[in-house]
Amino acid sequence: MSSQSIPGQLVRSCALQGNVRFTAHALERMDERQVVADEVLDAIRNGNEIEIQRSAAEDQDIRVLFQEAGGVSFYVVTVCRKLTCLVVSVCLTREESWDVVQGVLRRRSR
């Protein structure tokens, strides 16, 4: 597992304690992409943290992205809100956006 940011540690801790909720958007994406909740939870608990997305606005959540544990076919977008891991979306990995470096997703330069 790669190093973790403080937001990543907080999200992962919430998930390990079972404090996880899925947005309607995340559930729709999971259904479309045939990714089940157990795979999403495994990605958060055991997958690599691949990106932190900080908002320019002060009051916005910090998003933490985790790649699929043991694979690179999808990644999970999360935030930690009120000590609950909120799964915001589940995305398929697009080759034009991501490189795989030693089994870990890295966003390509824009």
N, C-alpha and C positions, 0 to 999 in steps of 0.2 A: 504494500500500500504506500502511495506517495505521501509526502508531508502534507499536513493539514493546516489550514488557516484557522483562526479563532472562530469565525462564522461557521466554517465547515465542521469544526469540533462540536459546536453547539447543535447544529442540525443533526449530526450523527448521534450525539448523546440523546437527543429527543427521540430519534428513531429507535435506538437500542432500548429505550424505556417503553416503547410502544405508543408514544405520543405522536401519531402520524394522522394527518387528514389529507384527503385528495380533493382538489377543486373539480368542479364539473368539467372544466376544460381538460384537465389531466385525465379524467376518466374517459372522455371522448377520444382523446389522442391514444390512450392505451387500447381502447376497443378497436380503433382504426388500424393500429400498428400491431395488434395481437400480442401485446405485452401484458402479462398478468401482474397483479399486486405483489405477489411474492418475489417476482423478478425485480420490481421497482424497489421493494424494501431491501433486497439483497444488494442492489447497486448502492443504495445509500449507506447501508451498514458495512459493506465489504469492498465496494468498488473504489476506484481512484477518484479523488477530487480533481477535476480537470480545469475548473475556471471559477473565478469570483467575479460577479458583475455588480459593481457599485453604482448606485444611481447618482445623478448630478444633484438631485433634490435631497435635502436633509432628511425629510420625513419618509423617504422610500425605503423599502426593504432591500437588504443585500441578498442577491441570489447566489446560490452555490450549486454548481453543476457536478454531478457524479456520473461516471461512465459505468456501463453494465459490468458487473463483477465477472471477471474471466473472459470478457469479450469486448467488442467495439461496435456492435450493431446499433445500440441505442444509448442515450444518456438521459438523465433525469434533472429537471430544473426544480430547485427547492428554495424555500425561505424558512426562517425560524420566526414564528410569531407567537408571542405569549407562551413561550416554552413548549410550543408544538411545532413539529416539522410539517410544513404545508407543501405538498407536492403540487407544483404549479403546472408542469407540462412534462411530457415524455416525447422525446424527439428521436427520429432515426438519424444515424450518422451519415452525413453527405460527404462524399469524397472530395468535392470541390471546396468544402469548408474546413475539413480536418485532415491532419496528417496523423499517422500512428508512429510514435517514437518509442521503441522498446515496449510495445504493448499498451502504451498510454496515449490517449487522444490529446493532440495539441492543435489549437486553432491556427489556421493558416493566416499569414499577414494579409491584410486587405489592401 
